[in-house]
Amino acid sequence: MFDIDIDYYDEVTSTNEILRQMALDGAKPGKTVVAWKQSAGRGRLGRTFESPEGGIYISMLLPADSSMTLTAKAGVAAKRAIEEVTGKRVQIKWVNDILYKGRKVAGILAQGLGETVVVGIGINFNTDMGALGPELKDSASSLYNSWEEPDSDAMDLVNSLVRHMYALAGDDDPSWLREYKGASAVTGKKVKVFQAGRQTGSGVVTEIDDNCALHVLDEKKGEMILSTGEITIRLD
């Protein structure tokens, strides 16, 4: 088990960067950073991760494992925590997004650091969508509208997420994988596949395998097995 030690901040540049520096300075797995706003949040491929007030931003230091496995486990941890605390049903969009009513409400970023991995999770809790960039207005959402009084507590969500993530990281029980597959928002869907910033194919998602790789049946290229890359769900 992990000796969980949490630092809370009103605002940071990036919880992942703060925790990475802590790890370089000797922090051990279990160290966790939580902030309510980020000024320089980062997503996959170096993209900016919009992180306004109303969100929950958490980074956790874990023992080294494949980034794919930890990202998938983080998806299950976020799903469990959100459903447990808010009662709202969510899905997982391979590989690192959490969807509520078809829109992204959380993102995950795993970054290796020697014998550890920093896993960052950002959740739109009661985020003002107007504070996000216009490019996100049709794809992102929040668990609660910014003008709502949430019927659950953000701190309860933090505690649940931390508990589930560290439990999954230290447990070899494969039940999480069945849950991950069962919560998929993309299995059976038509998708476009992007790698290194360009579209490399399109097809129908047939399965997520036991290594968390995505299988896409492309009419032109046959089966594509993806352990990296990104997908978008086709609306045609």
TIVEX-453463 format. One line per 8 residues: number of its first residue (from 1); their letters; for each residue x, z, y of N, C-alpha, C, CB. Coordinates in steps of 0.001 Angstrom, whole numbers, plus 524288, in hexadecimal, padded with zeros to 5 digits. Glycine has a CB too. Example, Ala and Ser with C-alpha at 12.3 -4.5 7.8 and 13.67 -1.06 7.14 Angstrom:
! residues 2
1) AS) 83386,81E78,7E9C6,8300C,81E78,7EE6C,83390,81E78,7F31C,82C2C,82356,7EE87; 83232,81BA8,7F736,83566,81BE4,7FBDC,83264,81EBE,8001E,83704,8165D,7FDAA
END
This chain:
! residues 236
1) MFDIDIDY) 80343,80000,7FB50,80000,80000,80000,80368,80000,804E5,7FC4E,804C4,80005; 800FC,7FED2,8093A,803E1,7FE50,80E17,802E9,802FA,811A8,80266,7F942,810DE; 806FB,80472,8147B,80681,80866,8188A,804E5,8058A,81D89,80BC7,80B92,8194B; 7FFD0,80570,81E98,7FDC6,8024A,822E3,7FE76,80522,82816,7F7FA,800FE,821FA; 800F5,80279,82BBD,8021D,804A2,830E7,8005A,8009C,834F1,8081F,805FB,83187; 7FC72,80201,8381F,7FA0C,7FE40,83BB3,7FB53,7FF90,8415C,7F41F,7FE1E,83AEC; 7FD20,7FBA9,84441,7FDD2,7FC10,849EC,7F984,7F8E8,84C92,80360,7FA14,84BA4; 7F708,7FB3B,85089,7F2C9,7F8A9,8535D,7F492,7F759,858E9,7EDD5,7FC2C,8537D
9) YDEVTSTN) 7F2FC,7F2C2,85AC6,7F443,7F101,86009,7EF61,7EEAC,8628F,7F8CC,7ECF6,85FF0; 7EED9,7EF60,867A2,7EAA7,7ECB6,86A6F,7EBB9,7E6DC,86A9E,7EA10,7EEEC,87003; 7F0AF,7E578,86BBD,7F228,7DFF4,86C18,7F7E8,7DF59,86AA1,7F11F,7DDC7,871AE; 7F914,7DB2C,867C4,7FE7E,7D9C7,8667E,7FF12,7D3E5,8672C,7FFFF,7DB81,860C7; 803E5,7D219,866D9,804B3,7CC70,866BF,80286,7CA3F,861A6,80A9A,7CB0E,86759; 80468,7CC63,85D41,802B9,7CAA8,85816,803B3,7CF15,8543E,805A5,7C58F,8565E; 7FFB3,7D0AA,8515E,80078,7D4E5,84D8F,80461,7D341,8495C,7FB36,7D673,84B02; 80451,7CE4C,847D2,8081F,7CC83,843EF,80DB6,7CD0D,845F2,80709,7C6D2,8426E
17) EILRQMAL) 80E92,7CB8E,84AE0,813DB,7CBE2,84D06,81596,7D18E,84DAE,81424,7C90A,85247; 81204,7D4EA,84F65,81354,7DA6F,84FE3,814D7,7DCAA,84A94,80EB8,7DD82,85239; 811CA,7DB69,84691,812E1,7DD83,8415F,817C1,7DB1B,83EF6,80E3E,7DCA0,83DCD; 818B5,7D629,83FFC,81D89,7D3B3,83E10,8224F,7D685,84033,81DB9,7CDDE,83F98; 8222C,7D7EA,84539,82699,7DABE,84781,82711,7E026,8451D,82604,7DB29,84D76; 822A0,7E2B7,84432,822C3,7E7D4,84195,8253E,7E767,83C30,81D38,7EA1C,8411D; 823E3,7E334,8395E,8261F,7E26C,8342D,82C06,7E196,83481,82384,7DDC1,83175; 82DC1,7DE92,8384C,8335C,7DDC2,83907,83627,7E2D1,83A65,83450,7D9BB,83D47
25) DGAKPGKT) 8334D,7E66B,83CDE,83585,7EB7D,83E52,834EF,7EF89,839F9,832EF,7ED7F,84347; 832E5,7EDE2,83577,832CC,7F167,830FE,82D7B,7F344,82F2C,835E7,7F5EB,83234; 82937,7F162,83198,82402,7F300,82FE0,82317,7F15B,82A36,81FC3,7F0A6,83375; 82005,7F466,82766,81EF6,7F37D,821E2,8195D,7F183,82124,81FDC,7F888,81EB4; 8184F,7EF17,81C8D,812F0,7ED87,81B65,80F25,7F212,81C2C,8128B,7EB77,815CB; 80AD5,7F0EF,81E94,80712,7F4E8,82027,806B7,7F557,8260A,80883,7FA26,81DD4; 80AD6,7F3AE,828B4,80AB5,7F3B8,82E6B,806BF,7EFB4,83052,81036,7F293,830BC; 8038F,7F143,8340D,7FF41,7EDFE,835D9,7FED1,7EE56,83BC7,7FA10,7EFA4,8333B
33) VVAWKQSA) 7FDA9,7E9F1,83E2B,7FCEA,7E9A8,843DA,7F775,7E78E,844EF,8012D,7E621,8467F; 7F49D,7EA40,84858,7EF55,7E8A7,849D5,7EF12,7E833,84FBE,7EB2A,7EC97,847C5; 7ECC5,7E400,851A6,7EC00,7E353,85749,7E68E,7E128,8583E,7F03C,7DFA5,859AB; 7E4B0,7E1FD,85CFF,7DF7E,7E02B,85E7B,7DFC4,7DB3F,861CD,7DC94,7E46E,8616C; 7E48E,7D991,8630D,7E54F,7D4B6,865FA,7EAE9,7D2FD,86534,7E405,7D56C,86BED; 7EBBE,7CDD6,864E9,7F108,7CBAA,8649F,7F1B7,7C7B7,8690A,7F211,7C90E,85F2C; 7F645,7C7C5,86B5C,7F752,7C3FF,86F85,7FA30,7BF30,86D86,7FA7A,7C68B,873D1; 7FC67,7BF83,868CE,7FF58,7BB17,8669F,7FE98,7BAD2,860B7,8053A,7BB90,867F6
41) GRGRLGRT) 7F9AF,7BB22,85F06,7F88E,7BAC7,85972,7F9F8,7B56E,85751,7F2CF,7BBEF,85868; 7FBA6,7B552,85264,7FD33,7B06B,84FF4,7FA4F,7AFA0,84ADB,80316,7B04A,84F07; 7F8E3,7AAAE,849E4,7F688,7A933,844F5,7FA58,7A606,841C0,7F180,7A625,845D9; 7F848,7A343,83DE2,7FB9D,7A00D,83A9A,7FDFA,79B94,83DBD,7F889,79DEE,835F4; 802AC,799D5,83BFC,80568,79566,83E50,806AB,79644,8440E,8022F,79081,83DB8; 80742,79B56,8458D,808C1,79C96,84AE4,8047E,79BF3,84EE4,80D2A,7995B,84C69; 7FFAA,79B18,84D1E,7FB6D,79A6A,850D0,7FA21,79F88,8538F,7F69E,79847,84E10; 7F7E6,79F11,85833,7F5F0,7A3A7,85AF3,7F117,7A5AE,8582A,7F4B4,7A25A,860BE
49) FESPEGGI) 7F0C5,7AADC,8578B,7EC23,7AD56,8554E,7E988,7B057,859AD,7ED88,7B104,8508E; 7E523,7AE53,85B8C,7E263,7B0D0,85FE9,7E0D9,7B665,85E62,7DD74,7AD94,8617D; 7E245,7BA2E,861B1,7E1B0,7BFB0,8602D,7DF95,7C304,864A5,7E6EB,7C1E1,85E56; 7DADB,7C1DD,8667D,7D8C1,7C4D0,86AEB,7D69D,7CA23,86950,7D47D,7C1B1,86D93; 7D507,7CD31,86D30,7D26E,7D227,86C1D,7CD77,7D123,868F5,7D123,7D517,87148; 7CC01,7D502,865DD,7C78E,7D45E,86267,7C92A,7D309,85CE2,7C3FE,7D03B,86476; 7CE32,7D1C9,85C42,7D041,7D097,85717,7D328,7D531,854C0,7D3D1,7CBE8,8575A; 7D482,7D4A4,84FCD,7D7A4,7D878,84CF7,7DC58,7D582,84AD4,7D468,7DB41,84871
57) YISMLLPA) 7E108,7D760,84C0A,7E5D1,7D4AC,84A76,7E943,7D883,84774,7E8C9,7D265,84F51; 7EA34,7D749,8427A,7ECE1,7DAE3,83EF3,7F15B,7D815,83C3C,7E90C,7DD2D,83AE5; 7F5DF,7DA9C,83BF5,7FA35,7D8A7,838CB,7FC06,7DD00,8352C,7FECC,7D6AD,83C4B; 7FCE3,7DB8F,83031,7FE5A,7DF53,82C2F,8034A,7DD8C,82978,7F9ED,7E011,82836; 806CA,7E132,8286C,80BBB,7E006,825D6,80B2B,7E119,82001,81045,7E34A,82836; 80C3F,7DD09,81CE2,80B60,7DD46,81742,8103D,7DB8B,81451,806B2,7D9E1,815B4; 810CA,7DD2A,80F5C,8152B,7DB45,80C39,814D7,7D562,80B88,81547,7DDFA,806E0; 8194D,7D2EB,80ADD,8197E,7CD41,80A5A,81632,7CB60,805C9,81F19,7CB70,809B2
65) DSSMTLTA) 81354,7C73E,806AF,81032,7C48B,802C4,80F9A,7BF07,804E4,80AA8,7C755,801BB; 80D79,7BB86,801DB,80CAA,7B648,803F2,808E2,7B6A2,8088D,80A8A,7B27D,7FFA4; 80A19,7B3AC,80CAC,806BF,7B3D9,81146,80143,7B1FD,80FF6,8090D,7B089,815AB; 800DA,7AE56,80C2D,7FBB5,7AC74,80AA2,7F880,7B0DC,80840,7FC34,7A7E9,806C1; 7FAF7,7B3DB,804B2,7F82A,7B81E,80227,7F68E,7BC45,80619,7FB86,7BA8E,7FDDC; 7FA18,7BDC3,80987,7F8CC,7C1CE,80D50,7F4BD,7BFEE,81141,7FDB0,7C395,81025; 7F4FD,7BAF2,812B9,7F104,7B8DF,8163C,7EBB0,7B905,8139F,7F260,7B345,817E8; 7EB89,7B797,80E9F,7E699,7B7BE,80BB9,7E4A1,7BD58,80B33,7E745,7B543,80647
73) KAGVAAKR) 7E827,7C0FE,809E8,7E691,7C679,80982,7E4A3,7C886,80EC4,7EB21,7C9D6,80789; 7E72D,7C6D5,812F6,7E575,7C877,8182D,7DFFE,7C65F,8194E,7E957,7C690,81C66; 7DED4,7C19F,81778,7D99A,7BF84,81817,7D58C,7C2CB,81551,7D965,7BA02,8161D; 7D6D6,7C48C,81092,7D340,7C7DA,80D9F,7D2B5,7CD24,81049,7D525,7C888,807F1; 7D709,7CF5D,81226,7D6D1,7D464,814D9,7D363,7D40C,819B5,7DC55,7D636,81657; 7D408,7CFD1,81CBC,7D0DA,7CF26,82175,7CB1F,7CE74,8200C,7D2C6,7CA6F,824AA; 7CA13,7CB62,81C0A,7C4AB,7CAA4,81A4C,7C236,7CFD4,818B8,7C473,7C6C7,815B3; 7C4FD,7D2CA,81579,7C2EB,7D7CC,813A5,7C1E2,7DB72,8183B,7C6B8,7DA5D,80FC7
81) AIEEVTGK) 7C595,7DBB5,81BD4,7C50C,7DF59,82038,7C080,7DDD1,823C2,7CA20,7DF8C,82363; 7C01C,7D8CB,82510,7BBED,7D70B,82887,7B69C,7D805,8260C,7BC91,7D13A,829D7; 7B618,7D6B6,8210F,7B10B,7D765,81E7D,7AFBF,7DD26,81DBB,7B100,7D498,8193D; 7B3B9,7E03B,81C98,7B2EC,7E5DC,81BCE,7B13B,7E88E,820D4,7B7EB,7E866,819BE; 7B3AB,7E733,8252A,7B2BE,7E9FE,82A12,7AE32,7E7B7,82D29,7B7A0,7E9E8,82D65; 7ADB9,7E290,82D5A,7A9B8,7E023,830A1,7A4E4,7DE62,82D9B,7AC02,7DB89,8336D; 7A56D,7DDA6,82881,7A116,7DB9F,8256C,7A060,7D5BF,825FB,79C24,7DE56,826F5; 7A3EA,7D328,828C2,7A389,7CD83,82999,7A683,7CAA4,82542,7A5BA,7CBFC,82F18
89) RVQIKWVN) 7A424,7C6B1,82306,7A68D,7C3C5,81EC6,7AA26,7BF93,82101,7A259,7C14C,81B36; 7AEED,7BF68,81F14,7B2B0,7BB8D,820EE,7B4F0,7B883,81C56,7B717,7BE33,8240D; 7B77C,7B42E,81D98,7BA12,7B0ED,819B1,7BFBE,7B012,81B3C,7B73A,7ABA4,81912; 7C2CA,7AE2F,81786,7C855,7AD20,81871,7C939,7A73E,8185C,7CBD1,7AFE5,81448; 7CB7D,7A53A,81C86,7CCF0,79FAE,81CC6,7D2C0,79F45,81BA6,7CB90,79D36,8223F; 7D3FB,79CC6,81748,7D977,79C35,815B8,7DC9E,79A27,81A46,7DA02,79889,810F5; 7E0F7,79C4C,81BA4,7E33B,7A095,818BA,7E2F5,7A5B7,81BC9,7E8D9,79F54,81754; 7E1D9,7A569,820DF,7E2B5,7AA27,823FF,7DE7F,7AB57,82804,7E7C3,7A9B9,826BA
97) DILYKGRK) 7D9CB,7A960,8273F,7D59F,7AA66,82B08,7D10E,7AD3A,82873,7D3BC,7A545,82D83; 7CE74,7B088,82B7E,7C9A3,7B319,829D7,7C531,7B0D4,82D17,7C9FD,7B936,82A7A; 7C108,7AF1D,82A70,7BCA6,7ACA1,82D11,7B7C6,7B004,82CD1,7BB8E,7A750,82AAC; 7B502,7B028,83126,7AFE1,7B2BC,8316D,7AC0A,7AEB4,83375,7AFFD,7B7C5,8350D; 7A819,7AD90,83047,7A44A,7A97C,83193,7A6F7,7A453,832C6,7A0F2,7AB29,83639; 7AB14,7A336,82FBE,7ADC7,79E36,83026,7B1D2,79DCC,83467,7A9FA,79A21,830ED; 7B291,7A1F9,8376E,7B65F,7A1D1,83BB9,7BAA0,7A5EB,83AE9,7B3A0,7A2B2,84107; 7BF3A,7A4BB,83CD2,7C3B8,7A82D,83C14,7C32E,7AD28,83F4C,7C8C4,7A558,83D89
105) VAGILAQG) 7C391,7B19C,83CA8,7C388,7B69F,83F66,7C89B,7B9A4,83E83,7BEDD,7B9E9,83DA1; 7CC06,7B7B1,83B14,7D0F8,7BA62,83A1F,7D4F8,7B686,83815,7D03E,7BEF0,8363B; 7D9E1,7B78E,83965,7DE3F,7B468,83781,7E288,7B7E8,83566,7E062,7B0E4,83BDC; 7E5AA,7B5BC,831E0,7E9B5,7B8B8,82F22,7EEDE,7B5D0,82F99,7E83C,7B99A,82947; 7F317,7B8B9,8307A,7F850,7B672,830AD,7FC18,7B9FE,82DC8,7FA1E,7B59A,83667; 7FE7A,7B7F3,8298D,80264,7BADC,82690,807CA,7B89F,827C1,80138,7BA9F,82092; 80B78,7BC19,82924,810C6,7BA74,82A8E,814B9,7BDA5,82776,811BD,7BB13,83085; 817D9,7BAE7,82449,81BCE,7BD83,82123,82041,7BFA6,82474,81DF1,7B9CC,81D15
113) LGETVVVG) 82260,7C416,822CC,826BA,7C68C,8258F,82A08,7C97B,82185,824B9,7CA58,82A02; 82DAA,7C6C1,81F0F,830F1,7C935,81B19,82DC7,7CAF3,8166B,833D5,7CDD1,81D65; 82DF4,7CFF8,8154E,82B1A,7D211,810D1,8259A,7D3E4,81246,82E21,7D692,80E6D; 823DC,7D286,816E6,81E99,7D400,818AA,81BC2,7CF3A,81ADC,81EE3,7D866,81CDC; 816BB,7CFED,81BA3,8137D,7CBF0,81E1B,8100F,7CE9D,82229,8101A,7C8EE,819F9; 80FCC,7CC50,826CA,80C3D,7CE21,82AD4,8073B,7CAF7,82A60,80EB6,7CD9E,83067; 802DF,7CDA4,8297C,7FDCD,7CB0B,8291C,7FA92,7CC83,82DE1,7FAE7,7CC91,823F5; 7F960,7C8A8,83109,7F640,7C98B,835B4,7F0BC,7C781,834FC,7F8CA,7C6FA,83A6D
121) IGINFNTD) 7ECEA,7CA76,836C9,7E76D,7C8EB,8367E,7E4F2,7C9CE,83BDC,7E473,7CC11,83220; 7E2A9,7C5BE,83DFE,7DFD5,7C633,842EB,7DA12,7C547,841FF,7E1F6,7C257,846FF; 7D6CE,7C8CA,843EF,7D128,7C87C,8430F,7CE4F,7C86A,84849,7CF3D,7CD20,83FAB; 7CAD0,7C4AB,848F7,7C751,7C4B2,84D7D,7C2E2,7C87E,84C47,7C529,7BF0B,84EBF; 7C32B,7CD1D,84E87,7BF4A,7D12F,84D5F,7BA8E,7D097,850F9,7C1BA,7D6B8,84DFA; 7BB30,7D1B6,855F2,7B71E,7D04B,859B9,7B9C1,7CD9A,85E5C,7B3EB,7D53E,85B8C; 7BBF8,7C920,85D18,7BF30,7C619,860B1,7BBD1,7C28E,86418,7C334,7C2DA,85DAC; 7BD35,7C232,86910,7BAA9,7BE98,86CA8,7BCA9,7B918,86B7C,7BBB6,7C026,8727E
129) MGALGPEL) 7B94F,7B5BF,8696A,7BAF5,7B079,8680E,7BCC5,7AD61,86CCE,7B68B,7AD9D,86561; 7BAFE,7AEF3,87167,7BCBC,7AC59,87622,7C278,7AD53,87759,7B976,7AE13,87AA4; 7C4BB,7B163,874DD,7CA41,7B29E,875B0,7CDCD,7AF56,87239,7CB3C,7B862,874AD; 7CB84,7AC6B,86E8F,7CE92,7A901,86B2B,7CEE4,7A38F,86D82,7CC2F,7A8C8,865AA; 7D2A3,7A090,86BBF,7D347,79B49,86DBC,7CEB0,797CD,86C4D,7D848,798F3,86BB2; 7CDAB,793BB,86F75,7C92F,79043,86E73,7C980,78D86,8692F,7C8C6,78C33,872B9; 7CE3F,78CDE,86726,7CED5,78A3E,8621C,7CCB2,78D7B,85D95,7D489,78900,86124; 7CBA3,79289,85E9B,7C9B4,795FB,85A7D,7C3D2,796EC,85AC2,7CC82,79B1F,85AC2
137) KDSASSLY) 7C14B,794D9,85EC1,7BBCE,79644,85FA5,7B837,79484,85B3A,7B9EE,793EC,864BC; 7B9A8,79067,8585C,7B64D,78E7B,85427,7B7FE,79067,84EC8,7B63B,78899,85431; 7BC73,7931B,84E7B,7BE6C,794AD,84954,7BF12,79A8C,848B0,7C38D,79217,84854; 7BF42,79D78,84CFD,7C02D,7A31A,84CAD,7BB43,7A622,84E1C,7C4B2,7A4B2,85044; 7BB1F,7AAFE,84C55,7B6C9,7AE6F,84D97,7B8BD,7B40C,84D61,7B21A,7AD96,849C9; 7B524,7B7AC,84E03,7B667,7BD32,84DE9,7B270,7BFFD,84A71,7B674,7BF89,85385; 7B414,7C446,84809,7B075,7C737,844C0,7ABD7,7C933,847EB,7B343,7CBC9,84221; 7ACE4,7CAB2,84CCA,7A8CD,7CC52,85068,7A98C,7C95F,85585,7A8E7,7D25C,85150
145) NSWEEPDS) 7A54A,7C80F,85813,7A5B3,7C5BC,85D3D,7A7DE,7C9BB,86112,7A05A,7C3B0,85F19; 7AAA7,7C7E0,864FC,7AD46,7CB67,868A1,7A96F,7CEDA,86B9D,7B089,7C84A,86C75; 7A48C,7CCFA,86C33,7A0B9,7D019,86F1A,79DAF,7D3D3,86B8F,79CEF,7CC84,871F4; 79EBA,7D393,86680,79C0B,7D708,862DA,79EA7,7DC5E,8629A,79BE3,7D497,85D70; 79BB3,7E031,8611D,79DD9,7E54A,85FA8,79E68,7E529,859B8,79A39,7EA09,86193; 7A332,7E4BD,857B8,7A3E4,7E451,8520E,7A183,7E8FA,84F2D,7A9B0,7E3DD,850BA; 79F3C,7E7E4,84A9D,79D18,7EC23,8477F,7A110,7EE39,84391,79836,7EA52,844AC; 7A600,7ECAF,84445,7AA51,7EEE8,8413E,7AEE1,7EFD4,844EE,7ABF1,7EB3D,83C9C
153) DAMDLVNS) 7B2B9,7F2C5,84316,7B6FD,7F473,84672,7BC01,7F174,8452C,7B7E1,7FA59,845E0; 7BEA7,7EFA3,8493E,7C377,7ECA8,84873,7C797,7EFD4,84591,7C5A0,7EAD5,84DAB; 7C7E0,7F4E1,846AA,7CBC9,7F81F,84405,7CA8B,7F8A8,83E37,7CC13,7FD8D,84691; 7C58B,7F8D0,83CDE,7C41B,7F8F5,8375B,7C5E5,7F3F6,8349F,7BE27,7F9AF,836BE; 7C57E,7EF9D,8375D,7C735,7EAA3,83523,7CD1E,7EA95,8346B,7C581,7E60F,838A4; 7CFF7,7ECA4,83835,7D5A3,7ED19,837B0,7D70B,7F047,832E0,7D804,7EF9B,83C96; 7D4B5,7F4DD,83260,7D609,7F852,82E02,7D4B0,7F5DF,828BF,7D335,7FD87,82E93; 7D03F,7F337,82876,7CEB1,7F0B0,8239A,7D265,7EC40,82238,7C91C,7EEA6,82403
161) LVRHMYAL) 7D3D2,7E922,82613,7D752,7E4BC,8251F,7DCAD,7E68F,8234A,7D7E0,7E173,82A08; 7DECF,7EA73,825EC,7E3F0,7EC85,82464,7E3BA,7EEA8,81ED4,7E5BC,7F0D6,8283A; 7DFA7,7F18C,81DAC,7DF1A,7F3D5,8186C,7DECF,7EF92,8143E,7DA2E,7F754,81826; 7DB9C,7EB9F,81526,7DB02,7E775,81143,7DFFB,7E437,810B3,7D674,7E3E9,812BD; 7E29F,7E317,8150D,7E74B,7DFD0,814CB,7EBA7,7E27D,811C0,7E92E,7DE74,81A4A; 7ECB3,7E763,812E7,7F0EF,7EA0F,81026,7EF7D,7EB14,80A77,7F246,7EF35,812E0; 7EA7C,7EBE7,8095D,7E8D7,7EC99,803EE,7E9B3,7E795,800D6,7E30F,7EE3F,803A9; 7E85A,7E31E,80322,7E90F,7DE26,80076,7EED5,7DCDA,7FFBD,7E65C,7D9CC,8037A
169) AGDDDPSW) 7F1FE,7DE1E,803A2,7F78E,7DCE8,8034A,7FA3A,7DFF0,7FEF4,7FA36,7DE0A,80871; 7F846,7E494,7FDC7,7FACE,7E7D8,7F9D8,7F810,7E7D4,7F497,7FB28,7ED4C,7FBC8; 7F47C,7E40B,7F3BA,7F14D,7E40A,7EF00,7F1C6,7DECB,7EC43,7EB89,7E53E,7F049; 7F2A7,7DEE5,7E71F,7F301,7DA10,7E417,7EDC5,7D864,7E1C9,7F6F1,7DAB5,7DFC2; 7E999,7DB38,7E2FC,7E46D,7D9E1,7E108,7E2E9,7D470,7E313,7E04F,7DE14,7E2B7; 7E1D7,7D0B9,7DF89,7E0BF,7CB5E,7E144,7DB43,7CA88,7E35F,7E1A1,7C7B4,7DCDE; 7D810,7CE96,7E3B3,7D2B3,7CDD3,7E573,7D26F,7CBA7,7EAFD,7CFBD,7D2EB,7E528; 7D667,7CCBF,7EE31,7D66B,7CABD,7F388,7D662,7C4C3,7F387,7DB36,7CCCE,7F68B
177) LREYKGAS) 7D900,7C266,7EF9F,7D959,7BCB6,7EF6E,7D405,7BA51,7EE54,7DD4A,7BAFC,7EB45; 7D106,7BCBA,7EAE4,7CBB1,7BAD7,7E9EE,7C867,7BB46,7EEDD,7C91D,7BDED,7E571; 7C932,7BF90,7F1B8,7C647,7C03F,7F697,7C7E1,7BC2A,7FAA3,7C721,7C5C3,7F8C7; 7CCEF,7BB15,7FAE0,7CEF3,7B727,7FE82,7CC88,7B1D0,7FD5F,7D4F7,7B6D6,7FE2A; 7CC88,7B052,7F870,7CA48,7AB48,7F6FA,7C469,7AB28,7F806,7CB5C,7AA1D,7F135; 7C1C4,7AF6A,7F6C1,7BC23,7AF9E,7F76E,7BA6D,7AF8B,7FD13,7BA0C,7B458,7F4E0; 7BDDC,7B131,80097,7BC87,7B15E,8062C,7BE0F,7AC68,80907,7BF24,7B5FE,808BE; 7C00C,7A88B,80624,7C200,7A3CB,808A6,7BDB5,7A0EE,80B96,7C46A,7A02E,8049C
185) AVTGKKVK) 7BEFD,79F64,8105C,7BB5C,79C58,8138C,7BC24,79684,812CA,7BBFF,79DBA,81947; 7BFF8,794F0,80F90,7C154,78F67,80F45,7C0AA,78D04,809DF,7C6CF,78EAB,810FD; 7C029,7901B,805C1,7BF96,78DE1,8008B,7BAB4,78A80,80049,7BF5C,79238,7FC64; 7BB74,785A2,7FE7F,7B72A,781E9,7FE3D,7B63C,77EF2,80345,7B251,784A8,7FCC0; 7B92D,7802E,8075E,7B86A,77DAB,80C79,7BC2A,77911,80D36,7B92F,781AC,810E6; 7BA71,77553,81063,7BDE4,77114,81201,7C178,77315,81654,7BAB1,76C39,813E3; 7C692,771FC,815D8,7CA53,773EF,819A9,7CE3A,76FB1,81B1F,7CD2F,778BE,81787; 7D09E,7706F,81F9B,7D532,76D63,82122,7D9F8,770DE,82074,7D4BA,76B53,826EA
193) VFQAGRQT) 7DE3B,76EAB,81E8A,7E302,77198,81D7C,7E720,77024,8218C,7E50A,77080,817DC; 7E98A,77432,823CC,7EDA7,77364,827A6,7F299,7762D,825DD,7EBEF,7755B,82D1B; 7F6F8,7738E,8262E,7FC06,775DE,82503,7FFE8,77418,82925,7FDEA,77458,81F6F; 80304,777D5,82B00,806CF,776CD,82F29,80438,7742D,833DC,80B45,7735D,82D1A; 7FF65,775CD,834F6,7FCCD,773FF,839A7,7FA21,76EB6,8394B,80091,773D2,83DD7; 7FA30,76C36,834B2,7F790,76724,83440,7F418,76706,82F72,7FB92,762AD,83405; 7F00D,763DA,82FBE,7EC7B,7637D,82B53,7EF12,76097,826E2,7E762,760C7,82CE7; 7EEE0,762E3,82241,7F15E,7608E,81DB1,7ED7C,75F29,81969,7F56D,76437,81B8A
201) GSGVVTEI) 7E887,76046,81A45,7E4A7,75EF1,81655,7DF6A,76148,81798,7E669,760B8,81105; 7DBB2,76018,8143E,7D684,76271,814B1,7D3F0,76226,80F5B,7D31F,75FA4,818F6; 7D028,7657D,80E78,7CD8C,7657D,80971,7CA12,76A33,808D0,7D17C,7654D,80517; 7C8EF,76B7E,803F8,7C57E,76FDD,802B6,7C8AF,77433,8002F,7C0FB,76E1B,7FF0E; 7C7F4,778FB,80204,7CA9B,77D7C,7FFB1,7C814,77EA5,7FA71,7CA59,7825D,8035D; 7CB3C,77E82,7F64F,7C927,77F78,7F114,7CA01,78517,7EF42,7CBA2,77BBD,7ED39; 7CE48,7878D,7F10A,7CF3E,78CF4,7EF6F,7D3A6,78F5A,7F297,7D086,78D36,7E99B; 7D3F9,7947E,7F241,7D89C,79775,7F3DE,7DAC8,799C6,7EEE1,7D74E,79BDD,7F81F
209) DDNCALHV) 7DFBD,798B8,7EDB7,7E1DB,79A6D,7E8BA,7E404,79FFF,7E906,7E61D,796AE,7E6F1; 7E649,7A1D8,7E4AF,7E813,7A740,7E470,7ECD6,7A853,7E7D5,7E94B,7A8A9,7DEE9; 7EF5A,7A439,7E9DF,7F3AA,7A4E2,7ED8C,7F1CF,7A44D,7F32E,7F7FE,7A0ED,7EC65; 7ECA3,7A41C,7F3D8,7EA21,7A387,7F8F9,7EB07,79E2C,7FB63,7EC1A,7A7AF,7FCA8; 7ECC9,79A6B,7F830,7ED5F,79511,7FA12,7E810,7925D,7FA10,7F157,79200,7F6AD; 7E75D,78ED1,7FDCB,7E274,78C04,7FE6C,7E2CA,786B5,7FBB1,7E121,78B53,80448; 7DEDD,78574,7F893,7DE99,78068,7F5EE,7DA9E,77CFF,7F8B9,7DD27,78111,7F00F; 7DC6E,77879,7FA83,7D90E,774CD,7FD50,7D933,76F98,7FA70,7DAD0,77425,80328
217) LDEKKGEM) 7D4A2,76D8F,7F915,7D44C,76883,7F67E,7D39A,7644F,7FAA1,7CFBF,76864,7F279; 7D7CA,7613E,7FB66,7D7DE,75D0E,7FF42,7D6B2,757EE,7FC74,7DD40,75CCD,8022C; 7D2CC,75509,7FE5C,7D146,7502C,7FBBE,7D5C7,74C49,7FB7F,7CCA3,74DB2,7FE8A; 7D943,74C5F,7FF4F,7DD8E,74896,7FF78,7E271,74A98,7FCC2,7DED6,74735,80512; 7E385,74FA7,7FD17,7E87B,751C0,7FB35,7E7F3,75501,7F647,7EAF4,754FB,7FF61; 7E33B,755C7,7F46C,7E286,7592A,7EFF1,7E28E,75EDF,7F196,7E6C0,75827,7EBE4; 7E3FB,7624B,7EDF8,7E3E0,767E5,7EF22,7E890,76986,7F26B,7E3BE,76B10,7EA13; 7E76F,76C5A,7F6A2,7EB85,76EB7,7F9DA,7EB51,77495,7F8F9,7EAD2,76D52,7FFCF
225) ILSTGEIT) 7EFE2,776EF,7F7E7,7F035,77C93,7F72E,7F358,77EC3,7FBB7,7F2BF,77E0A,7F1CA; 7F0CE,781E2,7FEF4,7F329,783A1,803D7,7F48D,78969,8039D,7EF79,78295,80868; 7F97D,78A8A,8047E,7FB21,78FF6,80529,7FC89,7910E,80AD3,7FFC6,79134,8019D; 7FCE0,78CEE,80DE9,7FD96,78D5F,81390,7FA25,78941,8161D,8037E,78CAF,8152F; 7F9A0,789AE,81B30,7F684,785E1,81E0B,7F19F,7884D,82046,7F51A,7815C,81A90; 7EE49,784F2,82264,7E96F,786B4,824C6,7E519,782E5,8235A,7EA01,78730,82ACB; 7E056,784C5,823B1,7DBDD,7816A,822BC,7D7C3,78247,826EF,7D990,7826F,81D49; 7D4B6,77E47,827CA,7D000,77ECE,82AFF,7CB74,77CD4,827C0,7D079,77BB8,83051
233) IRLD) 7C6F9,77F47,8284F,7C26C,77DAB,8255C,7C007,778EE,827FB,7BE6A,78227,824E9; 7BF3D,774B9,824E5,7BCDE,76FF9,826F5,7B709,770BF,82796,7BDFE,76B48,82361; 7B4F8,76EBA,82BD2,7AF60,76F3B,82CE8,7AC5E,76A4E,82B72,7AE82,7707B,832A6; 7AF3B,76617,829BF,7AC91,76133,82859,7AA9E,76167,822BC,7B03F,75C7C,82916
END
